[in-house]
Amino acid sequence: MGAGIWSFPEGSGHAPGARLAGYRVEATDGSIGKIDEHSGDVGRAYLVVDTGPWVFGHRRLVPAGLVSRIDHERRAVHLDCAKERIRQAPDFEQGRYDDDAATVRLIEQHYANRHL
């Protein structure tokens, strides 16, 4: 993934300031939930996905670099990874992400591991 893990890819359809909360999230092999919250901060953009009944009661932080395209008309964000990669990701804990370098490294390592 490299340094681009925290930035929306060029051509993904991301528009600065766009509100993505509530958009459906699609992995390459199916739906994984809806966006609960997101950040478009330069160098630290991400989605927080509420996985609903699929991974009951869990939320996953997905770096913006995994977004392949955003379909604003259908209110859907498509990821460039399979559902299993998201399912195996660390749980997102509110407030822990911004100030915890170890959590950020854990997330980066998880998504950089292409063997998942």
N, C-alpha and C positions, 0 to 999 in steps of 0.2 A: 504494500500500500504506500509506503514512504510518507513524505511530508504532505502529500495531497489528501491524506485520510480525513483531515478536518476542514476540507473545502469542497463546495459543490463543484462537480466536474463542469468544464466548459461545455455548453450545448445541452445541459441537463434540463433546461427550462426554468431554472431557479431565477427568480427576480428578487433582488434585495428589497426587504420590507414585506414580502409576501407572507400572508398568514396561512400556515399549513396545518394548524390544529384542526383535528377532525377528518383530515384526509385519510383515506384507506391506504394501507401499505402492502405492496405486493412483492414477494420474493420471486425468484425465477421459477419456482415450483408451486406458487399459490399464495393466498392471502395470509398475513401474519398479524393483522390488527389495525389499529388506527393511531394516528399521531396524537399524543396527549399534550405535548409541548415541543418547542423547537427553539434553536438559537441559530441566528445567521451571522454571529460574530466572526469577523475575519480571523482566520487561523484557528478557530475553535467552533466551527459550525456542526450541529448535530441535531438528530431527531430523538425524542423519547417516545417509544412505541408502547402503547398499552396492548398487550397480547391477548387480552380478553380470555375467553375459555380455552384458547389454544395452549397457552402456558399460564394456567389460571392464577390470577392475582399477582402477576409479575409484569414489570416494565423493563424494557431494554433500551439502552442508549446505543444509537446507531450513528457512527460518524458520517458526515455529509458526503464523504468520498465514495460511499457505497451506493449513492443514488445514481441510477442510470438515466432516469427521466422523470419529469413531473408533468402530469396531465391535469392542468387546472380545470379544464372543462368537465372531466369525470371525477375531479377531486381525488386523485390517486397519485401516489409516489411509488415508483418502481425501483427496486434495488437490484444490484448486480451481485446477488448471492442467493444461496438456497435457504430454505426455512431452517434447516438444521443448524446452520451457522448462527442464526439469531437465537434459536432455542438454547444453544450452548453458551451464549454470551453471559457475562456477569450480570447480576441483577442491578438495576439502576436504583440508587438510594438518593433521595432528594437531599441536596445540600452537600453531599460528599464529593461530587465530581469537580466542582470549581477549585476547591482548596486542597485536594488530596492528589499529589503527584503519583503516588503508588497506584491509585485507582485509574488514573489516566494511562499510565504505562501498561496496566493489566488489560485495559480496553484495546490499546494499540497493539499489544502482542496477540490478543485473541483474533482480531480482524486481519492481522498481517500473516497469520498461520493459514496458508492456503490448503492445508490438509484436512480441514474441518468440512 
